[in-house]
């Protein structure tokens, strides 16, 4: 009898169903059913969030690293480029600012002046130097590389993970510079962080089984620029490049580890914290040696 028919889905009335939303009790068909902690919920209830079901973003599309797919997948890269440009202009506008931001382990600015540098507690230099450039060609080249390498990587990892990767790579490059460079040798530039992004790109391409040849060629060119003198009165900090490259690759191995759900979040967090602690240990060792 017609009165014995099951109710129709509230979104698809022609589809009979015996399942109801655990929150609003509306009938839902298999296409509209979203698993909750207890039973199933309809799309509207999930979108609104609830104490017993998924959060509104629970069913949002995710990147390969588990991050949310953003409407603008290159927003963080644009912001980083903007920060670099702002610091570049500020260094020209404010006399002496560059000296206060560049990476220097230990130095005296003039006779009788106090000792300054990272070893005296100015640890901000380890990161501020990553955003500092004093030549237009330097910032131009680095920002082009950041856009080309960083944009696709941000889309693949998600904003938060990408930002953590960038900052840890920059810090790792600075830590190796601090450890192995003469303390009164100034170092600056985003190349360490960008090399970290390149290291992460190698890991990502390997993980997704992409064609490795273009990535390896780019890596080879980076190593060539790092270790082959190019002249022109300037030099490349191989310590920053190698430190950033290794740090970025290690962080990417954690971010792209073959795990799912909460286990993936634990692995990612543990690897990032481990890399940070290793970097801090290098900084502590060098500071102790200089003081």
N, C-alpha and C positions, 0 to 999 in steps of 0.2 A: 504493500500500500504506500501511496505517496507520503502519508504522514509518518512512515517509518524510515524515510530517507535521512541520511546524516546531514548535518548543516553544511552549507557551503562556506568556503573560505571568505573572509571579509574583504579580501582584495581580489579574489577570483571566485565569484559566486557560483560558477558552473562546476567547480571542483568540490566534491564532497570530501569531508574530513572528519575524523574523530578526535583530532588534537586541538586543544585550546591553548592560548597564551597563558602562561603561569601567572602573569601579572594583571592583565586586563580581562582575561577569560574570553577573548574573541577567538572564533575558530580560524585556524591557520592551516594551509596546505603544506606539503613538503617543501615547496619552493620558498615559502615565506618563513619556515621554521628556522630559528636560530638557537643553538644550544645554549642553555644557561646553567647555572650551578644546580638548579632544580628544574627539571622539565625543559620546556621550550618557551621562547618569547617571540613576539611579533616584531617586525622591523621598527615600528614606531616606538615601542617600549625600549628597545635596545638603543635607539638613537637618543632617547631621552635619558638613558642611564637608570640604574636601580641598584638597591643594596643587595639584591639576590642574583642579578644577572650580570652581563658584561658591561663594562664602561662604554661610553659612546664610541671610542676609538678601537674597541676590541676587534671589530670586523673590517677596519680600514685596511686598504692595501699596504703591504710592507715591502721594504727593500730587501736585498739579499742578506743584509746584516741584521735585519729585524727592525729597522727604523721606519717611521711613518713616511709614506710617499707624500711630498709636499707639493703644493700648487706651483711654487717657484722652486725647482730643484737646485738652483744655483744661488740662492739668496745669501748664504753664508760666505760663499766665494766673493760675491759682490761687496759685502760688508768688509771683508778682509782687505780687498783691494782699496776700498774707500779709506780704511784706517791707515794703510800704508801711505796713501797719497796725502792724507791729512798730516801725518807725522813728518813726511818729506817737506811739506810746505812750512810746517811749524819750525823745523830745524833751520830753514833759511830765514824765517822771520824773527826768531829768538836767538840772539848771540849766545854761544856757549851751551845751548841745549843739547846739541849732538854729543858733546863731550860727556854730558851727564847721563846719556842714554846708551852709548855704545858699550860693548863688552870689553872691560879692562879688569884684569885680575887684581892688580895692585900698582899704584902709580902716585907720583906727586906732581901736581900741575905746575908749580913753580917753586923756587927755593924758599923754604920756610913754610910752605903750605901744608895742611894736614894730609896724611896718607888717605887715598881714596881707592875705590874698586870693590869688586865682589867680595874679596877676602876681608874687607872691613865691615861687612854687613849690608852692602848695597846689592842685594840679591836681585833686585828688580832689573838690573842690567842684563841678566840672563834671558829675559823675555823682551824687554824694550828694544834691545839691539836687533831682535828679529824683525821689528817693524821699522827700522831706521835705514835710510839710504841718503847719501849726500851727493850723488851724481845722477843726472837725469837718465843716462843710458843704463845705469845700474837698476833703478827702479822700473824703468820701462821693460827691460829684459825679464826681470823677475815677475812683474805683473802679467806679462804675456804668458809666461810659463805657468803661473798660478791659474790663469783662466783656462788654458788649454788642458792642463793636467787635473786641476782641482775641480772644475765644473762637472765633468763626467763622474769623477770619484764621489763628489757630494751626492749626486743623484743616485749612485749605487749604494752608498752607506746610510744616507739620511743625515740630517743637519747636525744633531748632537754628536753622533759618533765621528762625523767628519771633523767637527771643531776640536774634539778631544785629540784626534789623530794629528791635526795641524799643530796644536799647541805642544803636545808631547814631542813631536818631531823637532820643532824649533828648540825646545828645552834640551832635548837630547843632543842636538848639534852644538848648542852653546856649552853644555857640560863637557863635551869632548874638547872643544876649543879651550875652555878654562883649564882643563887638566893638562893639555899637551902644548899650549902656546905660551910664549914668554909673557909674564903678567902685565908688562907695559906695552903690549902690542894691541892696538885697537882692532876690534872685529865687529862687523855689522852687516845686515842684509837678511832677506827672507829666504836665501838659497838653501839653508839647512832644512827649514820647514818644507820647502818645495821638493827637496830631494826625498824627504820622508813621504810625501805624497806619491812620488815616483816609485819608491820602494813598495808602498801599499798597492799601487797599480799593478806592479809585477805579481804580487800575491793574488790580487783579484783576478787578473787574467788567467793565472794558473788555476785558480779555484773554479772559474767558470769555463775553463777549457777554451779560451779564446785563442786566436792566432797570436803566438808569442813574438813573432819576428819584429813587428813595429815597436813593441814595448822594449825588447832587448836592444834594438838599434838606438832608441832614445836613451836607454841606460848606458850603452857604450859611449855615446856622445857626451853624456854627463861626466863619465869617468875620464874621458879624454880632456875635457875642459878643466877637470879637477887637477889632473896630474901633469899635463903638458903645459909648460910656460908659454903664454901667448904674447908676452911683451906689452908695450903700451904704458908702462909705469904702474901697473896694478897687478895684484896677485889674488888668487882664489884660495880661500881657506879650505884645504882638504879635510881638516878636522870637522868643520861644520857640515860639509857635504856627506862625509862618511858617517858621522854621528847621527845626522838626520835620516840618512838612508836606512841604516840598521834599525834605528828606533821606529821609523815608520813601518818597516817590514814586520818587526816583532808585534807592534800594536795591531796591524792588519791580520796577522795570523790568529790573534785572539778574537778580533771582531768578526772574522769570517770562519771561525771554527765550526765544524759540522755538528752543531747542536741545535736544539729547538726549545721553545718555551722558556721556563725559568732557568733551566740548566744553561741555556745560551747566555742569558743575562749574567749569571754567576761567572761563567767562563770569561766573558768580555770584561766584566768589572775586575776580576782577579788579575787578568793579564795587564790591563791598564794600570792598576795599582802597583803591580809588580814592576813594570817598566818605570813608573814614577819613583818608586823606592830605590831602584837601581841607580837612576839618575841622581837622586838626592845623595846617595852614598858616594858617588863620584865627586859631587860638589863638596861634601864634607871632608873627604880625603884631601882634596886639593887645597881647601881652606886651611886645614890643619898644617899642611906642608908650607904654606905661605906665611903663616903666623907663628 
